[in-house]
Amino acid sequence: MWFYILVILLGLVFGYMRPGKESKLGLLKNGIIIGIVLGVVLGLVGWFLNMSFFGTSSWLGIVWDIIILTVLFIIGVFLGDLIEGMRR
């Protein structure tokens, strides 16, 4: 469960720290790349610690973890960009 919160917070920070007007497509591309990397790392950590989100220790569970964590990171990036835009 704490993986979800960690990934959303990292997305918020990433989106907030990008200065200036960002194109949404550029944010999406960077968010997908970084989200996949985070998903792979945290999915493997969860697999080794036997804490997969879906309760499966198979590669299918890791793939689902990667997809969910990537989507959560992208949501965090867009929310962080929105907060940065409102601060101006």
C-alpha positions as CSV (number, residue, x, y, z in Angstrom):
1,M,0.0,0.0,0.0
2,W,2.8,2.4,0.8
3,F,4.1,1.9,-2.8
4,Y,1.0,3.7,-4.1
5,I,1.5,6.7,-1.9
6,L,5.3,6.8,-2.6
7,V,4.7,6.8,-6.3
8,I,2.0,9.4,-6.3
9,L,4.2,11.7,-4.1
10,L,7.2,11.2,-6.4
11,G,4.9,12.1,-9.4
12,L,3.7,15.2,-7.5
13,V,7.3,16.3,-6.9
14,F,8.3,15.6,-10.4
15,G,5.4,17.6,-11.9
16,Y,5.9,20.4,-9.5
17,M,9.6,20.8,-9.9
18,R,9.4,21.1,-13.7
19,P,9.5,24.9,-14.1
20,G,7.6,26.9,-16.7
21,K,4.8,25.9,-19.1
22,E,5.0,22.2,-19.9
23,S,3.4,20.5,-22.9
24,K,1.1,17.8,-21.7
25,L,2.5,15.4,-24.3
26,G,6.0,15.9,-23.0
27,L,4.9,15.4,-19.4
28,L,3.1,12.2,-20.5
29,K,6.1,10.8,-22.3
30,N,8.5,11.6,-19.4
31,G,5.9,10.3,-16.9
32,I,5.5,7.0,-18.8
33,I,9.3,6.5,-18.9
34,I,9.9,7.3,-15.3
35,G,6.8,5.5,-14.2
36,I,7.8,2.3,-16.0
37,V,11.3,2.5,-14.3
38,L,9.7,3.0,-10.9
39,G,7.2,0.3,-11.6
40,V,9.9,-2.2,-12.5
41,V,12.0,-1.4,-9.5
42,L,9.2,-1.3,-6.9
43,G,7.5,-4.4,-8.6
44,L,10.7,-6.4,-8.2
45,V,11.2,-5.2,-4.6
46,G,7.6,-6.2,-3.9
47,W,8.2,-9.6,-5.6
48,F,11.4,-10.2,-3.6
49,L,9.7,-9.2,-0.3
50,N,6.6,-11.2,-1.3
51,M,4.5,-8.1,-1.1
52,S,3.0,-8.0,-4.6
53,F,-0.1,-5.8,-4.8
54,F,-2.2,-8.5,-6.3
55,G,-1.0,-11.3,-4.1
56,T,0.7,-13.2,-6.8
57,S,4.4,-13.9,-7.0
58,S,4.4,-14.5,-10.7
59,W,5.6,-12.3,-13.5
60,L,2.0,-11.4,-14.3
61,G,1.7,-9.8,-10.9
62,I,4.8,-7.8,-11.5
63,V,3.5,-6.6,-14.9
64,W,0.2,-5.5,-13.3
65,D,2.2,-3.7,-10.6
66,I,4.2,-1.9,-13.3
67,I,1.1,-0.8,-15.1
68,I,-0.7,0.4,-11.9
69,L,2.4,2.2,-10.6
70,T,3.0,3.9,-14.0
71,V,-0.6,5.2,-14.1
72,L,-0.4,6.5,-10.5
73,F,2.9,8.2,-11.3
74,I,1.4,9.9,-14.4
75,I,-1.6,11.1,-12.3
76,G,0.9,12.5,-9.7
77,V,2.8,14.3,-12.5
78,F,-0.3,16.0,-13.8
79,L,-1.4,17.0,-10.4
80,G,2.0,18.4,-9.6
81,D,2.0,20.4,-12.8
82,L,-1.5,21.6,-12.0
83,I,-0.4,22.8,-8.5
84,E,2.6,24.5,-10.0
85,G,0.4,26.3,-12.5
86,M,-2.0,27.5,-9.8
87,R,0.9,28.9,-7.7
88,R,1.8,31.4,-10.5
